[in-house]
Amino acid sequence: MSGFELAEFEGRAARLQAGMAAAGLDALLLTCPPDVFYVTGFLTRFWESPARPWFVVLPASGAPIAVIPSIGAELMGKTWLRDIRCWTSPDLRDDGVSLLADTLAEVAPGAGRVGIPMGHETHLRMPLADFARLKACLTSQFVDATDLVRRVREVKSEAEIARIRAICGVADRAFERVGEFAAPGVGLDRVFRDFQVALLQEGADWVPYLAGGAGAGGYRDVISPATPAPLQIGDVLMLDTGAVRDGYFCDFDRNFAIGRADEAGRRAYATLYEATEAGLAAARPGAVAADVFHAMHRVIGQDGAAGRLGHGLGLSLTEWPSLIAQDQTELREGMVLTLEPGLQIAPGRIMVHEENIVLRRGGADLLSRRAPAELPILG
């Protein structure tokens, strides 16, 4: 079960079921990889194929029920689930809809209430037409369970925190090796490829996310694909990775100057370092997400380059909450967050910085190794 003890999954189900009882829900329907993994331990890269839907139903009591394509029966059978209901998929006439409807009618009969995440940062991951057919087959009510699932998943167990710390350590070691392959004249696309190799060599299972940029004294954005353009003396290189180990993500970046750094770049880096320190001081149980945003924003003095200054982290690259001025999510012990201040150095030139933390009773505990206080220079 992905290295977790049975008690880990039983505790997750129990916490969700306590929330279901408070909300008057008879069942919870989960369809997306992080939610399915969270309650089952079903870890696979087969989710990359959109051809098949996958369903897990959590009843008001007891273990979850898997309603899945038969191709997944063997792997699901290695989890703690014993009620695994399968159909042969893809089925163009009935791709699991009838089987799922029968299961929901069993655990939420009549006008029973079925919760399903419907809010921000959720998606259905089944054909909308099939969902309409499912609703037509049932007298059950579908209600929004976003907050329920979110609040349970926000607080990580010590076993989860250990896995996030482990993948952060993988990325820390890979960042230490950037000087081995990033140098003047080397194409940015080659740097991206070599960095992914370093992440895999250091222990990542896969690297679903890698972003960054490079440019004279700063970069234009942080999401464009890498081009063959060679690194130049005076460029600032940024690499940002969401690598995965045992199903959990890290998400942080590092900046490097190639050959030399100009004064504007040094100042920007120092400002971001100071803003991150302010975020570290503000991130503590009892605060709200907006408090951490404002602490960093006061240092930066401008709107962040990414629209927010951090977010939750775990089974997804980005999770709730968002560190924005409007987010009043209460911060609790055990939450894992990123601190991600960014600023504009000049028109067309930005810099961002990111660290990963876990909230402890006394405040923030770094999961990523703290970046150097001064902009590192390669070469």
N, C-alpha and C positions, 0 to 999 in steps of 0.2 A: 504493500500500500504506500508506495513512494517514500519508504523509509519512516513513516509515521507509525506510532503505536495505535492500536484500536481505540484506546481512550480518547485520542485526539479527535477522531471522526465522531465518536459518540458525543463528545462535548460540543462539537460544532452543531450537530443535529439538534441536540437538546437546547442550545441557545436559540437557534432558529425557531424551534417549536415553542419555546417560551414566548418569543415575539409573536408567533402565529396565534397563540392562545390570547394574548393581550389584544390583538387586532381582530379576533373573531374569525380566523381563517381555518378552513378544514384541510387545505392542502396548499403546497407551494410547488409551482411548476418552474423548473430551471432548464434552460436551453443552450447556454453559452459556455465556452470552455472553462473560464475561471470559476464560475458558479458550480459547474458539474464536478470539476476537480476538487473544489472546496469541500463538498459533502461526500465525495466518493473516493478520492485518490486516483481517479482514472486519468492517467497522464499519457498523452500520445500526441504526435505531430500530425496525425491523420486529420485533425481539424482543418488543416490547410486545404483539404478538398471540400468544396461547398456542395458536393453532389448529394450528401445525405444529412438529414436532420437527426439530432440526438436529444433525448428527453430524460430528465430525472424528476420524479414526483416524490416530494417529501410529505408524508401524511402527518396528521396531528400528533401521532405517537408512533414509535417504532422506527425501523431503519428505512432509508430511501428505497424507492422502486425504480429500477432502470427500465426504460422503454427505448430500445436502441436497435439499430441495424445489426443483423446477425454477424456481420464481419467483426463487430466489437465484442462478441459474447465471451471469447476466450480471455481477453484482457480484463473486461469488467469482472469476470469470475475470479480474478486475482485480488480484487478489492474486498471490502467487508460486506458488500451487498450480496444477498442470497436470492432476492426476488428480481430476476432479470428476464424481461419479456422482449422477445425479438421478432422482427419480420425481415424478409428478404428485400433489401434496398439496393438501388433505386427501384421503386414501383410507381410507374407513371399514373396508375389509377388510384392507389391508396398507399401513400408513402408513410405508413405508421399512424395515420390519423385515427382510424377505427380502433386500433390497439390502444392508443393514448386516450381516446374518448372513453373506452371501456374502463381503463385504469382510473381515470378521474371520476367517473360515475361511481366507481366502487368506493373511493376514499372520500368523495365529496358528493354524496347522493342528493337528489332533489335540487333544492335551491342552495346547495352548499357554496361556500365562498372559496375560490381558488386564487391565490396570490401569484402574481408574475411581475418581475421588474419591468417598469414602463417608463422610467424617468431618464434624466441626464446620464450619459455614459452607459446606457444599456441598449441592447438591440435584441430582436426576436430570434434571429438565426433559424427561421423556418419560413417557407413560402407564405406570404400574406394570404394568398388564396386558401392554403391549407388551414391557416389559423381561422379564417372565416368559416370553413367547413367544420372545424373542431367546435367552434361556438354553436354552430347550428345543430350539432349532434347532442348537445348537453343543455340541461336546464340550470346548470351551475352558473354562478356569477364570477366573472374575472375582475379582480381588483388590483390596484397598484401596490406592489410589495417592495418598491424601490428602497424606501427608508429602512424597512425591516432588514433586508439583506445587507444593505450598506452598513448599518450600524453594527451588525454582528461581524462582518468581514473587516471593518475598519481596525478593530483591536486584534493584534496578532498574538498568538501564543508564543511561548519561549521557543518552541520547536520551529515555528515559522520564522521568528527573528533570527535564529541560528542559520537558517537557510539563506535568508537575505544577506546576512553578514558574510556568509561564505561566498556568494556570488559577487558581493562588493570587493572582497579580497581578491578574487580572480581579476576583476577589472583594475584594481590597484596595481597588481603585478604587471598586467599588460600595459598600463600607462607608463610604468617605469621603463618599458622597453621601446617607447616611441622613438627615442634618439637612435635606435638601431636602424631604423628604416625611413625616418623623416629628415630630409636634408635638402639644401638648395639643389634645384634641378630635377628633383623627384616629383613625378606627377601625383596630384592629389588622389586620383583613383587608385594608384598603386599603394599609397599610404593607407587608404581605407581597407584595401584587401589585406595588406600585411598586418594591420591592426586586428582585423577579424581573425587572422591566423594566430596571432599572439593570444587573443582571448580564448580560442579553442585549445591552444597548447597549455594555457594556464589553468584550464579546467572547466570552461563553459561547455554546456551541453549543446547550445546553439546560440546564434546571434541574430535574433529577429529584427533588431533595430540598431542602426548605426547612422549617425548624422554628423554634421560638422561643417567646417568651411575654412577658407584661408584667403587672406588678402593683405594688402599693404596697410599695416597698422590696425587692422581689424577685418571683419568679413561682412558680407552684405546680408546674409540670412543663415539660418541654421538647419534648413530642411532640404536644400537642393541636392540632387545627386552629385557625386564627385565627378569632376572632369579630368582630362589628361593634363590640364594646365600645370606646369611645373612650379614648385615652391620657389620663392625668390627671397633673397636677403631682405629683411625688414618685414616680411609677412608675419601675421599672427595666425597660427594654426589652432583650430579647436576640433576636438574629437569628443563625441557624446555617444555613449553606448547604453543600450538596454539589452544586456546579455542575460541568459537564463541558465540556471542550474537547479535541478530537482523541482522544476516548475515555477521557480520564483525569480523575479527580475531584480537587477540593479538598474539605476538610471542616474548617471552623473557624467560630467564632462571635465576636461582639462584643457587649458590654454598653454601654448608654447610660442615663443618668438623664434623666428628662424634667423640665426646669425646675430641679430641685434634687435632692440626694441626702442621705438621712439618714445618721447616723453608723454605724449597723449595716451599711448597704449599702456605705459606704466601706471599713469594716473587712473585710467579706467579700471585696470586690474586691481589696484589698491582700493578703489571705491567699492568694487564688487566684493572684495575680501572683507572690507569693513561692514558692508551690508549683510553679508552672510553671518558675520559675528553677531550683528544685531538680531538676525533671525534666530540664531542659536540661543540667544539670551531670552527671546520672547516665546520660544516654542516650549511650552510646558503645560501639563494637565491643568484644566480649569480655564485656560485662555480659549479664544476662538480663532478660527483660521484667519479672519480679518486682522486680528492683533499682530500676527506674524507678518502678514502683508504690509501693514502700516509701519512696522519697525524697520523693514528693509527699504520700503518706499521713501521713508524720511531721509535715509542715507543717500539713495540714488538721486532723488530730486526730480525724477521724470518717470513717465509711464514705462513699464518694462517692455523689452523688445518682444516678448512672447505673449503678452496680454495677461499673464499671471506670473507669480513669483514662486511657484512651487505647487506640489500636489501630493496626493497619497501614492503609495507604491506597494506592490506585493505580487499577487498572481497576475496582475495586469501591469503594463508599463506605466500607465497613469490610472490612478484610482481617485475616489473621492477622499478628501475635499480638494477644492481649488483654493490656493492662497491668493484671493482677490478681495477687494474692498467690501463686496457684498456678502461674502460667505461667513455665516454665523455658526458654522459647525463647531460644536464644543470639542476641544482637544482632550484626549483621554490617554492615560498610561497604556503603553503597548501599541499606539499608533505609529506607523512608519510613514515618513514624509520625505519629500525632497525640498530643499531650499534652492531656489533658482532665480536669483536676481539677474537682470540684464539691463544694459543701457546703450544709448546711442552715443558714440564717440564724436561722430561728425556725420553729415548727410551721406548715407550709403555705407556707413561703417558702424558696426555694433560689436559688443562683446557680452557674453553671458558666462555665468559660473554656476555650478550645481554641486550640492553635497547630499548625501542620504543619511537620515537620522532616525532613531527610534525615541519615543518619548518615555522617559522614566519618571518616577515620582519626583525626583529633584530637578528635572529638566531634560534637555536634549542630550542624547548619547550618539556620537558619530558612528555610523556603520561604514562609510567610506573613510579612507585615510585623508585627513585634512590636507588640502592643497597647499603648496608653498605660499608663504606670505608675499613673495615677490614673483613677478612674471618670469617663469623659467626660460632660459635661452638655450636653444639647441645649436650646436656647431660652434 
